[in-house]
């Protein structure tokens, strides 16, 4: 099994949808759990990395697990062993780069 690095690339926020659909409206703001540049490492066993958002984890786990198992995302991605995914929050989604690396504990950076 490969390790998988999960990096927050971008946070979006759609205030017009927040005002229309959320009780707190635009005051809710963008995702409070993650920041651009945050990095997490998945080490296997379906264990969510510490500090990661549980809702986003449910959304991206399939891609993380697939890359950990050696799946390829070619020809859709320029680099093999990586993909771009996001959580499914329609008002404040977060975009992640998910990339496989290494084969054992010593390879974690």
C-alpha positions in Angstrom: 0.0 0.0 0.0 1.1 3.5 -0.8 0.8 6.5 1.5 -1.4 9.3 0.2 -0.9 13.0 0.7 -4.0 15.2 0.8 -3.4 18.9 0.2 -6.0 21.6 0.4 -5.7 23.6 -2.9 -8.7 25.9 -2.7 -11.7 26.9 -0.6 -14.9 28.2 -2.3 -17.8 30.0 -0.8 -21.1 30.9 -2.5 -22.7 33.6 -0.3 -25.8 33.9 -2.5 -26.6 30.2 -1.9 -25.8 30.6 1.8 -28.3 33.5 2.1 -31.0 31.6 0.3 -30.6 28.2 1.9 -28.8 28.4 5.3 -30.3 29.6 8.5 -27.2 31.6 9.3 -26.9 32.9 5.7 -23.6 34.3 4.5 -22.4 34.6 8.1 -21.5 30.9 8.0 -18.5 31.8 5.8 -16.2 29.3 4.1 -15.2 26.0 5.6 -13.9 26.5 9.1 -12.1 23.2 9.4 -9.5 23.4 6.7 -7.2 26.0 5.2 -5.5 26.3 1.9 -2.1 24.6 2.1 -3.1 22.2 4.9 -1.6 18.8 4.3 -2.6 15.4 5.6 -1.2 11.9 5.1 -3.3 8.8 4.8 -1.4 5.8 6.1 -4.0 3.1 5.4 -6.5 1.0 7.2 -9.4 3.3 6.3 -8.3 5.7 9.1 -9.1 9.3 8.5 -6.0 11.5 9.1 -6.1 13.4 12.4 -7.6 16.9 12.0 -9.3 16.2 8.7 -13.0 17.0 8.2 -15.2 13.9 8.6 -17.7 15.1 5.9 -15.0 15.7 3.4 -13.4 12.4 4.3 -16.6 10.6 3.3 -16.5 12.4 0.0 -12.9 11.8 -1.0 -12.1 8.4 0.6 -12.8 6.5 -2.6 -10.1 8.4 -4.5 -7.7 8.2 -1.5 -8.2 4.4 -1.2 -7.9 3.8 -4.9 -4.5 5.7 -5.1 -3.3 3.9 -2.0 -4.0 0.6 -3.8 -2.0 1.7 -6.8 -4.8 2.8 -9.2 -4.0 5.1 -12.0 -6.0 8.2 -13.0 -4.5 8.3 -16.5 -5.4 9.4 -19.1 -7.5 12.0 -17.3 -4.6 13.5 -15.3 -1.3 14.7 -16.5 0.6 13.0 -13.6 0.0 9.4 -12.7 -0.7 8.6 -9.0 -2.6 11.9 -8.3 -6.0 13.4 -8.8 -8.0 16.5 -7.9 -11.2 16.0 -5.8 -13.5 18.0 -3.7 -16.0 17.7 -0.9 -19.7 17.9 -1.9 -20.6 20.9 0.2 -22.5 22.9 -2.4 -22.2 26.2 -0.5 -18.6 26.0 0.7 -16.7 23.3 -1.1 -13.0 22.5 -0.6 -10.7 21.3 -3.4 -8.0 18.8 -2.7 -4.9 17.4 -4.5 -4.6 13.7 -3.6 -1.3 12.0 -4.5 0.2 8.6 -3.8 3.8 8.3 -2.6 6.1 5.8 -1.0 5.5 2.2 0.2 6.4 2.3 3.9 6.8 4.4 7.0 10.2 5.7 6.1 8.9 7.4 3.0 6.5 9.8 4.9 7.7 13.4 4.5 
